[in-house]
Amino acid sequence: MFKHLALAAVVVISGCAKIDTHPVPPPATGCDIEVLLTPYQQSPPVEKSTATGKFSLNTETGQYAIRIHGFDFDTKTPEPTPLKTHLHCAKPSANGPVVYALSDSWKPSSHNTYTATGMIVDSEVVDSESNSACSFWIRNLKDLQEALNAGELYVNVHSVEHPFGEIRGQIYTGQ
């Protein structure tokens, strides 16, 4: 599904092929990719947040996990239900449309740390026409893959305090 991804900048390849002399080496099939999420990658940057996170994706199965830390959740509810997480389509420093709604079923994993998991599937891709922020008309997984390969997808975690996004991580592929 998301095969042949290669990553750079804020994206980390973990447990994959060794680095060679190519500018952006392709990872081995089925590698897990990790994208660091920070408030400074938002556009504009969120200056008064201590939140951080990590988005992990298995390039072969489409399974993902999001781990977030440092959010101030409503202590009256057992889970941080107001939080939304999406894939958006835009280049770095630009804001683009939602193209995939990631899981918002957050489970506490340790003090002030929450995790959500899911699988990226074709039926849940949000139909999004191309615009000034996103060069692609995204209707399905194939279109989502093309936007990934062009470096035009980012993970965005929205909070009640920052409804346009509190932490973000751009995904680079080098394709």
N, C-alpha and C positions, 0 to 999 in steps of 0.2 A: 504494500500500500504506500508507504512513505520510504521506499528503498532509495539508496544512493544519495543520502544527504551528507554533505560535508559542511563543517561549521567553522566560524571564526569569531573574533571580537569577544562579546560577552557570553558566547556559547561554548560549552566545554564538551568534548567528546570523552566519555569515560569507558575504559575497558575495550577499546577498539584497536584498529590497525595502528602500527607505529608511524610516527611522523617521518616523512621522507623529504626530498628536495623539491617536490611540486609545491606551488604556492598554496593550494588548498586540497590536500589529499582526500579522496573519498574514503569513508569508513567502511568496515567490513559489513556484510549483510546482517541485518538484525541488531545493529548497535543501538544502545541507548544513548540518547542525546540529553543534555541538560542545559537549560537556559536559566541564567541568574536573573532574578527580578528585583529591581531597585526603584526607589522613588525618583532617582535622578535621570532615569530613562524616559520618564513621562514628558509630554510636551504640552505645556511648559513643565519643567521639573517641579516635583512636590518637595518643598524645602523643610517642612515641619513634620516629617514622618520618620519613624525609626523602623518601619516595616521592611521586611525583606522576604524573598521567596525563591523557590526553585521549581521549574517545570521540567519534567522528565518525560520523554517519549520513546517508545520502542519503535524503531523505523520499519520493522517488518509486520508487527501485529496492529499497530495503531493505539496500543494501550498507553495511557498516560497517568501521571500522578503530579499533583501540585501540592507543595508544602509551603505554608506561609507562617511567618513569625512576626510578632510585634504589633499586631492590630489590636485596637481597643474595642472589644466586643461588648454588647449589652450583657451585663452579668445576670439579668433576669431570665435569659433564655439559655438553654443548655448548648445550643449550637449557633454559630454566627450566620444565621439565615439571611441577613440583609446583604451579604457579600455576593457579588457576581463576578465570574471569570469568563473571559472570551478570547478567541483568536480574532484579531482585527487585521485588515489589509491596508498597509501604508508603509512607506519608506521610513527610515529612522527620522526622528524629530517631526514627523507629521502624524496627524490623527486621522484614522480611517474608519470605515464601517465594520460592524460586527459581521464575521463570516462563519463563525462557529461558536456556539454556546457550550463552554466546558462545564463540568459538574459543579453544582453549588451545594452538594451534600457534604458539608464539612464535618470531620470527626476530630476531636482533640487527640493529639499524639503525645504531647507533653505540655509543660507550663507555657501558656500563651502561644502554642504552636498547633496548627491544624493542618489536616491532610484531606484532599479529595482525589478520587480516582475515576477513571472512565476509559472509554474506547472511542476513537474518532471513526464515525461511520457515515456513509454516503447520505443516508436519509436525513441526517441532522445538519447538513451543510446549509447555511442561510444564503438564499439567492440574493446576491448583491451585485448590481451593475457597476461597471467601471466608472470612476470619477476622477477628479483631480488628485486625490490622495492614493487611489488604488488603480493600477493599470489593467486590472483583470476583471472580467465579468465572472464571478464565482458562482457556479450552480451545482457543482459536484466535487468529488474527491480529486478527479483529474485536474480541474481548475485550481483547487486548493494546492495541489502539488506544484503546479506552474508558478503560483504566487510565492510558494516556499522557495522554489529554485531561484526566483528573481530577488529574494531577500525582502519581500514585501509583506511578510506576516510577523505579527508580534503578539505576545501573550499579555493581557491586561487584566489586572485584578482591581475591581471597583469596590469602594467602601461607602458607607453612609456619609462619612465626612468628606470623601473625595469621589463623588459619583461619576466623574469622567475618568477615574483611574488613580490608584494610589501607588501601585508598583507595576512595572512593565519590563519586558525582556524581548528584544528584537531577535528574530531567528534568521541567521545567515547560512546559506548553503553552498555558495560558490559554483552552482550549476550553470 
